[in-house]
Amino acid sequence: MEKKLLMGNEAIALGAIRAGVNLVAGYPGTPSTEILETVAKYNDGSIHVEWSVNEKAALEVAAGGAYAGARTLVTMKQVGLNVASDPLMSLAYIGVKGGMVIVSADDPGPISSQTEQDTRLFALFSKLPVFDPASPEEAYEMIGDAFAYSEKYGTPVLFRPTTRVCHGCAVVEMKEKEKRERPEGFVRDTERWVIFPRLSYQNHIKIEERNELLSKVLSSYTYNRIENNKTGKKGVAAGGISYAYVKESLPENIPLLRVATPHPFPEPLAAEFLKSVEEVLVLEELEPVIEKELLRIAGKYHLPVTIKGKLTKDTKIAGENSVESVREDLKRFLPECASLQTVWEAAEQAEDMPQLPVRPPVLCAGCPHRASFYAVKQAVKGRKAVFSGDIGCYTLGNSKPLDMVDTCLCMGADVTIAQGIHIVEPDTLNFAFIGDSTFFASGITGVVNAVYNQNDIILIVLDNSTTAMTGHQPHPGTGKTMMGDVVNQISIEKILEAVGVAKIAYANPLHLEEAIRAVQDVADEKGVRAVIFKSPCIAVSRPERMYQVEEETCTGCRQCIRELGCPAIVTDEGRVKIEPSLCFGCTVCSQVCKFGAIKEVPFNA
């Protein structure tokens, strides 16, 4: 069989293709994004692939496909599961006909997320099975198992890779694609597909019975196992990527319980493990899911075993684990690990690398959002204003010197947070900043709410013609789909007009005077009004010019640095200069300079 070096997300995608997935829908969000993109890349035309408008829409589209007997895959990050939770909870009761797997990629750290929430808890809450891979190789195999269990037991299945699994790379052995029959199609059955309270009650009973059965069945699942199966005073339990870290450091004579399906928990297997030891250290990321289950089982079977982990503060209660942190936990728990310290240190010294400098995240050089924030700041200088932000590149507008994001909660909340602040402080100018992709995903309902309730906010739409933060995916305003079709662009302006926004202004934010005037034109109006700043992201356009600082004209006032914070503007031996490799020719710094010291120079493409 062919072997390939794959990122974890690529492995998940290729595993789904191998399993015969028919429909893939999702919404981009790190660390999950590459899954859907990989399916699209290797699609032979037999799979429908779409970036849906948000995670709720994606899950419902996939549910419809699964009702019709297709195997469907939904991709999102952990906070996206919040958006999809309404249909998810009902779908857990309704069930599916075709296999349906919902990938919710968790982000311990968090590295690029608002929260550290744990999808395993959503599995407990929704009563759905969840698979927790420890490596890209396992993810490739497990995604197929997830489809099989989903289909066999008529239930959606959650799949929970974490960032290090999603973005880690490994050599994966490719296997032959499964041969599957064409989906049967939707068969009308109102007693199955139409959710009513009585049906939910009956299905709740069935779900509890199914999960009890699955607990026993999953105790024999390949990836749930006891390693070094022997009686001893101490043992270790682990799941997900933490299991991989434990395997790198645990002595071979220590019993190890590996949990790959945290729900339904493999209770018979866990009980067998707990009977063989007196003390257990649990290593897992985020919530103490495994730890609590082991405590429950120990109590249920009256087993004299001590369980240690997050609840006992023997492991850290937040953040992601690492090989190093796991080794420290093991050293405290197992005296024999101290003898391995010199071996570990030698390995670390061999891999010793210089420390990278700490750099705060900033908007890219030439980013049109910098100009948009600057224009709003100049337009309302000296006035009482609150700037509500949103999730996207433009969240970085909170950094100095712009300092233009006062709130950030979740996608679409800028529009509604601004409304709440206005109700309490009607004398304040309330701005809501939202990107074009986020507007379609979750901003429209907030605008409708503001118009309906006669609120007084200024919506700033930062339209850069892409979903920039997660890798430049298309959205309804781009006129392209993930299937490669060119379709009609959905107009943000027409949507705002249709819902009754009082006044809409437009500007290219890179033309500062025009942009400032556009904000001023709407600032003193009443009701819901909007400014649409339209300029493409630098990643989807090409630079046409570049600039440099004329030393003889520059006074060294550093206004360009103090007000813009563009990473292309630097100092060299006390002089201000523009780094040519970073300059995108946006022209904003030349418009800000009062002394005309920043000049356009010939550009070589």
C-alpha positions as CSV (number, residue, x, y, z in Angstrom):
1,M,0.0,0.0,0.0
2,E,1.1,3.6,-0.7
3,K,2.4,5.6,2.2
4,K,2.0,9.4,2.4
5,L,3.3,12.1,4.8
6,L,0.1,13.8,5.9
7,M,-1.1,16.6,8.2
8,G,-3.7,15.3,10.6
9,N,-6.4,17.2,8.9
10,E,-5.4,15.7,5.6
11,A,-5.5,12.3,7.1
12,I,-9.0,12.9,8.4
13,A,-10.2,14.0,5.0
14,L,-8.6,11.1,3.1
15,G,-10.0,8.7,5.7
16,A,-13.4,10.1,5.1
17,I,-13.0,9.8,1.3
18,R,-11.8,6.2,1.8
19,A,-15.0,5.6,3.9
20,G,-17.2,6.7,1.0
21,V,-18.3,10.1,2.2
22,N,-20.9,11.6,-0.1
23,L,-21.4,15.1,1.3
24,V,-19.1,17.4,3.2
25,A,-20.2,20.7,4.7
26,G,-18.5,23.0,7.1
27,Y,-17.4,26.5,8.2
28,P,-13.8,27.4,8.3
29,G,-12.1,27.7,11.7
30,T,-8.6,26.9,12.9
31,P,-7.6,24.1,13.6
32,S,-10.2,22.3,11.4
33,T,-10.1,24.2,8.1
34,E,-7.8,22.0,6.0
35,I,-10.2,18.9,6.4
36,L,-12.8,20.3,4.0
37,E,-10.2,21.8,1.7
38,T,-8.4,18.5,1.4
39,V,-11.7,16.7,0.5
40,A,-12.2,19.4,-2.2
41,K,-8.7,18.9,-3.5
42,Y,-9.0,15.1,-3.9
43,N,-12.7,15.2,-4.9
44,D,-13.3,13.1,-8.1
45,G,-16.6,14.8,-8.6
46,S,-18.6,12.3,-6.6
47,I,-18.6,14.3,-3.4
48,H,-20.6,17.4,-2.8
49,V,-18.4,19.9,-0.9
50,E,-19.5,23.2,0.5
51,W,-18.5,26.0,2.8
52,S,-21.8,26.6,4.4
53,V,-22.8,30.1,5.6
54,N,-22.2,28.9,9.2
55,E,-21.9,25.8,11.3
56,K,-25.6,25.5,12.0
57,A,-26.4,25.5,8.3
58,A,-23.6,23.0,7.6
59,L,-24.9,20.5,10.2
60,E,-28.5,20.8,8.9
61,V,-27.4,20.3,5.3
62,A,-25.4,17.2,6.3
63,A,-28.4,15.9,8.4
64,G,-30.6,16.1,5.3
65,G,-28.0,14.1,3.4
66,A,-27.8,11.5,6.1
67,Y,-31.6,11.3,6.2
68,A,-31.4,10.3,2.6
69,G,-28.9,7.5,3.3
70,A,-25.7,9.3,2.4
71,R,-22.5,9.3,4.4
72,T,-21.9,12.9,5.5
73,L,-19.2,14.8,7.2
74,V,-19.4,18.2,9.0
75,T,-16.3,20.2,9.9
76,M,-15.9,23.0,12.4
77,K,-13.8,24.1,15.4
78,Q,-15.0,23.8,19.0
79,V,-16.7,27.2,19.2
80,G,-18.5,26.4,16.0
81,L,-20.2,23.5,17.7
82,N,-21.9,26.2,19.9
83,V,-23.4,27.6,16.7
84,A,-24.5,24.1,15.6
85,S,-25.7,23.0,19.0
86,D,-29.4,23.6,18.4
87,P,-29.8,21.2,15.5
88,L,-27.2,18.9,17.1
89,M,-29.3,18.3,20.3
90,S,-32.4,17.5,18.3
91,L,-30.6,15.4,15.8
92,A,-29.3,13.2,18.7
93,Y,-32.9,12.3,19.4
94,I,-34.0,11.9,15.7
95,G,-30.9,10.0,14.6
96,V,-29.7,9.4,11.0
97,K,-29.9,6.7,8.3
98,G,-26.6,7.2,6.6
99,G,-23.4,7.6,8.6
100,M,-22.9,11.2,9.9
101,V,-19.6,12.3,11.5
102,I,-19.3,15.8,13.1
103,V,-15.7,16.9,13.4
104,S,-15.3,19.4,16.2
105,A,-11.6,20.3,16.5
106,D,-10.6,21.4,20.0
107,D,-7.9,24.0,20.6
108,P,-6.2,23.6,24.0
109,G,-4.0,26.5,24.8
110,P,-6.0,28.1,23.3
111,I,-3.8,28.8,20.2
112,S,-6.4,30.5,18.0
113,S,-9.7,30.5,19.8
114,Q,-11.9,32.3,22.3
115,T,-12.3,29.4,24.6
116,E,-10.8,26.1,25.7
117,Q,-14.1,24.2,25.7
118,D,-14.0,20.5,25.5
119,T,-16.1,18.7,22.8
120,R,-16.1,15.5,25.0
121,L,-18.4,17.4,27.3
122,F,-20.7,18.2,24.4
123,A,-20.8,14.4,23.8
124,L,-21.9,13.8,27.3
125,F,-24.5,16.6,27.1
126,S,-25.9,15.5,23.7
127,K,-25.5,11.7,24.6
128,L,-23.6,11.2,21.3
129,P,-20.6,8.9,20.9
130,V,-17.2,10.7,20.5
131,F,-13.9,9.5,19.1
132,D,-10.7,11.0,20.3
133,P,-7.7,10.3,18.1
134,A,-4.1,10.5,19.4
135,S,-2.2,10.9,16.1
136,P,-2.8,11.5,12.3
137,E,-2.4,7.8,11.7
138,E,-5.2,7.0,14.2
139,A,-7.3,9.8,12.8
140,Y,-7.2,8.2,9.3
141,E,-8.4,4.9,10.7
142,M,-10.8,6.2,13.3
143,I,-12.8,8.4,11.0
144,G,-13.8,5.3,9.1
145,D,-14.8,3.6,12.3
146,A,-16.8,6.6,13.3
147,F,-18.8,6.3,10.1
148,A,-19.4,2.6,10.6
149,Y,-20.6,3.1,14.2
150,S,-22.8,6.0,13.1
151,E,-24.5,3.9,10.5
152,K,-24.8,0.8,12.6
153,Y,-26.4,2.5,15.5
154,G,-28.3,5.2,13.6
155,T,-26.7,8.1,15.4
156,P,-24.5,11.1,14.6
157,V,-21.0,10.7,15.9
158,L,-18.7,13.4,17.2
159,F,-15.0,13.3,16.2
160,R,-12.6,15.3,18.4
161,P,-9.1,15.9,17.1
162,T,-7.1,18.6,18.9
163,T,-4.7,21.2,17.4
164,R,-1.6,19.0,17.7
165,V,-3.4,16.1,16.0
166,C,-4.9,18.4,13.3
167,H,-1.6,20.1,12.5
168,G,0.9,17.4,13.3
169,C,2.3,15.4,10.4
170,A,2.9,11.6,10.1
171,V,3.4,8.9,7.5
172,V,0.1,7.2,6.9
173,E,-0.5,4.0,5.0
174,M,-3.2,4.6,2.5
175,K,-5.9,1.9,2.1
176,E,-8.3,1.0,-0.6
177,K,-11.5,2.9,-0.8
178,E,-14.5,1.1,0.5
179,K,-17.1,0.0,-2.0
180,R,-20.5,1.3,-1.1
181,E,-23.9,1.3,-2.6
182,R,-25.6,4.4,-3.9
183,P,-27.6,6.1,-1.1
184,E,-31.1,4.9,-1.0
185,G,-32.7,8.4,-0.9
186,F,-35.1,9.9,1.5
187,V,-38.0,7.6,2.6
188,R,-41.0,9.4,4.1
189,D,-41.6,8.4,7.7
190,T,-43.1,11.1,9.8
191,E,-42.9,9.0,13.0
192,R,-39.1,8.9,12.5
193,W,-38.1,12.3,10.9
194,V,-40.6,14.7,12.5
195,I,-39.6,15.6,16.1
196,F,-42.5,15.7,18.5
197,P,-42.4,15.6,22.4
198,R,-43.7,12.0,22.5
199,L,-41.2,10.8,20.0
200,S,-38.4,12.6,21.9
201,Y,-39.4,10.9,25.1
202,Q,-39.4,7.4,23.4
203,N,-36.1,8.1,21.7
204,H,-34.5,9.3,24.9
205,I,-35.1,5.9,26.4
206,K,-33.7,4.2,23.3
207,I,-30.6,6.5,23.4
208,E,-29.9,5.5,27.0
209,E,-30.2,1.8,26.2
210,R,-28.0,2.2,23.1
211,N,-25.3,4.0,25.1
212,E,-25.3,1.3,27.7
213,L,-24.8,-1.2,24.9
214,L,-22.1,0.9,23.3
215,S,-20.2,1.1,26.6
216,K,-19.8,-2.6,26.5
217,V,-19.1,-2.8,22.7
218,L,-16.5,-0.1,22.8
219,S,-14.6,-1.8,25.6
220,S,-13.5,-4.2,22.8
221,Y,-12.7,-1.4,20.3
222,T,-9.2,-1.6,19.0
223,Y,-8.1,1.8,20.3
224,N,-9.5,1.3,23.8
225,R,-7.1,-0.9,25.5
226,I,-4.9,-1.7,28.5
227,E,-1.2,-1.7,27.8
228,N,1.4,-3.3,30.0
229,N,-1.5,-5.3,31.4
230,K,-0.3,-6.4,34.8
231,T,-1.1,-5.9,38.4
232,G,0.8,-3.0,40.1
233,K,0.5,-0.3,42.7
234,K,0.3,2.5,40.2
235,G,-1.1,3.0,36.7
236,V,-1.7,5.8,34.2
237,A,-4.8,6.6,32.1
238,A,-4.8,8.9,29.1
239,G,-6.7,9.9,26.0
240,G,-6.1,11.9,22.8
241,I,-2.8,13.5,22.2
242,S,-1.9,13.1,25.9
243,Y,-1.7,9.4,25.3
244,A,0.9,10.0,22.6
245,Y,2.9,12.1,25.1
246,V,2.6,9.4,27.8
247,K,3.9,6.7,25.3
248,E,7.1,8.7,24.8
249,S,7.9,8.8,28.5
250,L,6.2,6.0,30.5
251,P,8.3,3.0,31.7
252,E,7.2,-0.3,30.1
253,N,6.3,-1.9,33.4
254,I,3.6,0.6,34.2
255,P,0.0,-0.3,33.3
256,L,-1.6,2.2,30.9
257,L,-5.3,2.6,30.1
258,R,-5.9,4.2,26.8
259,V,-9.3,5.8,26.3
260,A,-10.2,6.5,22.6
261,T,-14.0,6.9,23.1
262,P,-14.6,9.1,26.1
263,H,-18.4,8.7,25.6
264,P,-20.0,6.2,25.9
265,F,-17.1,5.3,28.2
266,P,-15.7,1.8,27.9
267,E,-16.8,0.9,31.4
268,P,-16.0,-2.8,31.5
269,L,-12.5,-2.2,30.3
270,A,-11.9,0.6,32.8
271,A,-13.2,-1.5,35.7
272,E,-10.8,-4.2,34.7
273,F,-8.0,-1.7,34.8
274,L,-8.9,-0.2,38.1
275,K,-9.1,-3.6,39.7
276,S,-5.4,-4.1,38.9
277,V,-4.0,-1.0,40.5
278,E,-4.1,1.0,43.7
279,E,-3.5,4.5,42.3
280,V,-4.0,6.1,38.9
281,L,-2.8,9.3,37.4
282,V,-5.0,10.6,34.6
283,L,-3.5,12.7,31.8
284,E,-5.9,14.5,29.4
285,E,-6.4,17.9,28.0
286,L,-9.0,20.4,29.1
287,E,-11.8,18.9,31.2
288,P,-11.4,16.0,33.7
289,V,-13.7,13.8,31.6
290,I,-11.7,10.5,31.9
291,E,-10.9,11.3,35.5
292,K,-14.5,11.7,36.5
293,E,-15.6,8.6,34.7
294,L,-12.9,6.6,36.5
295,L,-14.1,8.0,39.9
296,R,-17.6,7.0,39.0
297,I,-16.7,3.5,38.1
298,A,-14.5,3.1,41.2
299,G,-17.4,4.1,43.3
300,K,-19.9,2.0,41.4
301,Y,-17.8,-1.2,41.9
302,H,-16.5,-0.2,45.4
303,L,-12.9,-0.4,44.2
304,P,-10.2,0.8,46.7
305,V,-8.3,2.9,44.2
306,T,-7.1,6.5,44.3
307,I,-7.6,8.6,41.2
308,K,-5.4,11.6,40.6
309,G,-5.5,14.3,38.0
310,K,-7.0,17.7,37.4
311,L,-9.5,17.5,40.3
312,T,-6.7,16.7,42.7
313,K,-4.4,19.4,41.2
314,D,-1.8,16.7,40.3
315,T,-2.0,17.9,36.7
316,K,-2.6,21.4,35.4
317,I,-6.3,22.4,35.1
318,A,-6.0,24.5,31.9
319,G,-4.0,24.7,28.7
320,E,-2.5,22.1,26.5
321,N,-0.2,19.3,27.6
322,S,3.2,18.6,26.1
323,V,5.8,15.9,26.3
324,E,7.7,18.1,28.8
325,S,4.6,18.7,31.0
326,V,3.6,15.1,31.0
327,R,7.1,14.1,32.0
328,E,7.0,16.4,35.0
329,D,3.6,14.9,36.0
330,L,5.0,11.4,35.7
331,K,8.1,12.2,37.7
332,R,5.9,13.4,40.6
333,F,3.7,10.3,40.4
334,L,6.3,7.6,39.6
335,P,9.7,7.6,41.4
336,E,11.1,5.3,38.7
337,C,10.7,8.1,36.1
338,A,13.4,10.1,37.9
339,S,15.9,7.6,36.7
340,L,14.9,8.4,33.1
341,Q,15.6,12.1,33.6
342,T,19.1,12.0,32.2
343,V,17.9,10.2,29.1
344,W,15.2,12.8,28.6
345,E,17.6,15.7,29.1
346,A,20.0,14.2,26.6
347,A,17.3,14.0,24.0
348,E,16.2,17.6,24.8
349,Q,19.8,18.8,24.5
350,A,20.1,17.1,21.1
351,E,17.1,19.0,19.9
352,D,18.1,22.3,21.6
353,M,17.0,25.2,19.5
354,P,17.4,29.0,20.0
355,Q,14.4,30.7,21.5
356,L,12.3,32.6,19.1
357,P,11.5,36.2,19.9
358,V,8.0,36.9,21.3
359,R,6.0,38.9,18.7
360,P,2.5,40.0,19.4
361,P,0.0,39.3,16.5
362,V,-0.6,42.4,14.3
363,L,-2.5,43.3,11.2
364,C,-0.4,42.6,8.0
365,A,1.5,45.3,6.3
366,G,-0.9,46.9,3.8
367,C,-4.0,45.4,5.4
368,P,-7.1,47.5,4.5
369,H,-8.5,47.0,8.0
370,R,-5.8,49.2,9.5
371,A,-6.9,52.0,7.2
372,S,-10.6,51.4,8.1
373,F,-9.9,51.6,11.9
374,Y,-7.7,54.6,11.4
375,A,-10.4,56.4,9.4
376,V,-13.1,55.8,12.0
377,K,-10.7,56.9,14.8
378,Q,-10.0,60.2,13.0
379,A,-13.6,60.8,12.1
380,V,-14.9,60.6,15.7
381,K,-11.8,62.0,17.5
382,G,-12.8,63.7,20.7
383,R,-16.3,62.2,20.8
384,K,-17.6,59.6,23.2
385,A,-17.6,56.3,21.3
386,V,-17.4,52.5,21.9
387,F,-16.0,50.2,19.3
388,S,-17.5,46.7,19.4
389,G,-15.4,44.1,17.6
390,D,-15.8,40.6,16.2
391,I,-14.0,37.4,15.4
392,G,-11.6,37.7,12.5
393,C,-8.3,39.4,11.4
394,Y,-9.8,42.7,12.5
395,T,-9.8,41.6,16.1
396,L,-6.2,42.7,15.9
397,G,-7.4,46.2,15.7
398,N,-7.3,46.1,19.5
399,S,-3.5,46.4,19.5
400,K,-1.7,49.6,19.9
401,P,-1.5,52.1,18.4
402,L,-4.9,51.6,16.8
403,D,-6.7,50.5,20.0
404,M,-10.0,50.2,18.2
405,V,-11.6,47.1,19.6
406,D,-13.3,47.5,22.9
407,T,-15.3,44.3,23.0
408,C,-15.0,40.9,21.4
409,L,-17.3,38.0,22.4
410,C,-18.2,35.7,19.6
411,M,-19.0,35.8,15.9
412,G,-21.8,38.3,15.1
413,A,-21.9,39.7,18.7
414,D,-20.4,43.1,17.7
415,V,-23.8,44.1,16.2
416,T,-25.8,43.1,19.3
417,I,-23.3,44.1,22.0
418,A,-23.3,47.6,20.5
419,Q,-27.1,47.6,20.8
420,G,-27.0,46.7,24.4
421,I,-24.4,49.4,25.2
422,H,-26.5,52.0,23.4
423,I,-29.6,51.1,25.5
424,V,-27.6,51.9,28.6
425,E,-25.6,54.8,27.2
426,P,-27.7,56.5,24.5
427,D,-25.3,59.5,24.4
428,T,-22.5,57.2,23.1
429,L,-21.6,56.6,19.5
430,N,-21.7,52.8,19.2
431,F,-19.8,51.3,16.4
432,A,-19.9,47.6,15.4
433,F,-17.1,46.3,13.3
434,I,-17.8,43.1,11.3
435,G,-16.1,41.3,8.3
436,D,-17.8,40.3,5.1
437,S,-17.7,36.6,5.8
438,T,-18.8,37.0,9.4
439,F,-21.7,39.3,8.3
440,F,-23.1,36.4,6.2
441,A,-22.3,33.8,8.9
442,S,-23.9,35.5,11.9
443,G,-24.3,39.3,11.5
444,I,-27.5,39.5,9.6
445,T,-29.8,38.6,12.4
446,G,-28.2,41.2,14.7
447,V,-28.8,43.9,12.1
448,V,-32.5,42.9,11.7
449,N,-32.8,43.0,15.5
450,A,-31.3,46.5,15.6
451,V,-33.7,47.8,12.9
452,Y,-36.7,46.1,14.4
453,N,-36.0,47.4,17.9
454,Q,-35.2,50.9,16.6
455,N,-31.7,50.9,18.0
456,D,-29.0,53.5,17.2
457,I,-25.7,51.9,16.0
458,I,-23.2,52.4,13.2
459,L,-22.3,49.2,11.5
460,I,-18.8,49.1,9.9
461,V,-18.5,46.3,7.3
462,L,-14.9,45.5,6.6
463,D,-15.3,43.8,3.2
464,N,-12.0,42.4,2.1
465,S,-13.5,39.9,-0.4
466,T,-12.5,36.7,1.5
467,T,-12.5,34.8,4.7
468,A,-9.0,35.9,5.6
469,M,-8.2,34.7,9.1
470,T,-8.8,31.0,8.3
471,G,-7.0,30.8,5.0
472,H,-9.0,32.8,2.4
473,Q,-12.0,30.6,1.8
474,P,-14.9,31.8,-0.4
475,H,-18.2,33.0,1.1
476,P,-21.5,34.1,-0.3
477,G,-20.2,37.5,-1.3
478,T,-17.3,36.2,-3.4
479,G,-19.3,34.6,-6.2
480,K,-17.4,31.3,-5.9
481,T,-18.3,28.0,-4.2
482,M,-16.1,25.2,-3.0
483,M,-17.2,23.0,-5.9
484,G,-15.6,25.5,-8.2
485,D,-18.8,27.1,-9.5
486,V,-19.0,30.8,-10.3
487,V,-22.3,32.1,-8.9
488,N,-24.0,35.4,-8.3
489,Q,-22.4,37.4,-5.5
490,I,-24.8,38.1,-2.7
491,S,-24.7,41.9,-2.0
492,I,-24.2,43.1,1.5
493,E,-25.6,46.5,0.5
494,K,-28.8,45.0,-0.9
495,I,-29.3,42.9,2.3
496,L,-28.9,46.0,4.4
497,E,-31.3,48.0,2.3
498,A,-33.8,45.2,2.4
499,V,-33.9,45.0,6.2
500,G,-34.3,48.7,6.5
501,V,-30.9,50.2,7.4
502,A,-31.5,54.0,7.4
503,K,-28.3,55.1,5.6
504,I,-25.5,53.3,3.9
505,A,-22.2,54.9,3.0
506,Y,-19.3,53.4,1.0
507,A,-15.6,54.0,0.8
508,N,-12.2,52.5,-0.1
509,P,-10.5,52.7,3.2
510,L,-7.1,53.2,1.5
511,H,-8.4,56.6,0.4
512,L,-8.3,58.1,3.8
513,E,-10.1,61.4,3.2
514,E,-12.9,59.6,1.4
515,A,-13.1,57.0,4.2
516,I,-13.2,59.6,7.0
517,R,-15.9,61.6,5.2
518,A,-18.0,58.4,4.9
519,V,-17.9,57.9,8.6
520,Q,-18.7,61.5,9.4
521,D,-21.6,61.4,7.0
522,V,-23.4,58.8,9.0
523,A,-22.1,59.6,12.5
524,D,-24.7,62.3,13.3
525,E,-27.6,60.4,11.8
526,K,-30.0,58.4,13.9
527,G,-31.1,54.8,13.6
528,V,-29.2,51.9,12.2
529,R,-26.7,53.1,9.6
530,A,-23.7,51.5,7.9
531,V,-20.4,52.2,6.3
532,I,-19.1,49.5,3.9
533,F,-15.3,49.7,3.6
534,K,-14.4,47.7,0.5
535,S,-10.7,46.8,-0.3
536,P,-9.3,43.3,-1.0
537,C,-7.1,41.4,1.5
538,I,-3.5,41.6,0.5
539,A,-3.4,37.8,0.1
540,V,-6.0,37.9,-2.7
541,S,-4.6,40.9,-4.6
542,R,-1.2,42.0,-6.0
543,P,0.8,45.0,-4.9
544,E,1.1,47.7,-7.6
545,R,3.5,50.1,-5.9
546,M,5.8,50.5,-3.0
547,Y,7.0,53.4,-0.8
548,Q,10.1,54.5,0.9
549,V,11.1,57.3,3.4
550,E,13.1,60.2,2.0
551,E,15.7,60.8,4.7
552,E,16.3,64.4,3.8
553,T,12.6,65.2,4.2
554,C,11.7,63.0,7.2
555,T,11.8,65.0,10.5
556,G,11.8,61.9,12.7
557,C,8.4,62.8,14.2
558,R,7.4,59.1,14.0
559,Q,3.8,60.0,13.5
560,C,3.5,57.1,11.0
561,I,4.7,54.7,13.6
562,R,2.7,56.1,16.5
563,E,-0.6,56.2,14.6
564,L,-0.5,53.3,12.2
565,G,1.7,50.5,13.7
566,C,2.3,49.0,10.3
567,P,5.0,46.3,10.6
568,A,6.6,47.5,7.4
569,I,7.6,50.8,9.0
570,V,10.7,50.3,11.2
571,T,13.5,52.2,12.7
572,D,17.2,51.7,11.7
573,E,19.8,53.5,13.7
574,G,17.3,56.0,14.8
575,R,15.9,56.7,11.3
576,V,12.5,55.7,10.1
577,K,12.4,53.5,7.1
578,I,10.1,51.2,5.2
579,E,11.1,47.6,4.9
580,P,10.8,46.9,1.1
581,S,10.1,43.2,1.5
582,L,7.0,44.0,3.6
583,C,5.6,47.1,1.9
584,F,2.4,46.4,0.0
585,G,2.0,49.9,-1.4
586,C,-1.3,50.6,0.4
587,T,-0.4,54.4,0.4
588,V,-1.9,55.0,3.9
589,C,1.4,56.0,5.5
590,S,2.1,58.5,2.7
591,Q,-1.3,60.1,3.4
592,V,-0.7,60.3,7.1
593,C,2.8,61.9,6.8
594,K,2.4,65.6,7.3
595,F,5.8,66.4,5.7
596,G,5.4,64.4,2.5
597,A,8.5,62.4,3.4
598,I,7.0,59.0,2.3
599,K,7.2,58.7,-1.5
600,E,6.3,56.2,-4.1
601,V,9.2,54.4,-5.8
602,P,9.4,52.1,-8.8
603,F,7.9,48.7,-8.1
604,N,9.5,45.5,-9.5
605,A,6.9,42.7,-9.6
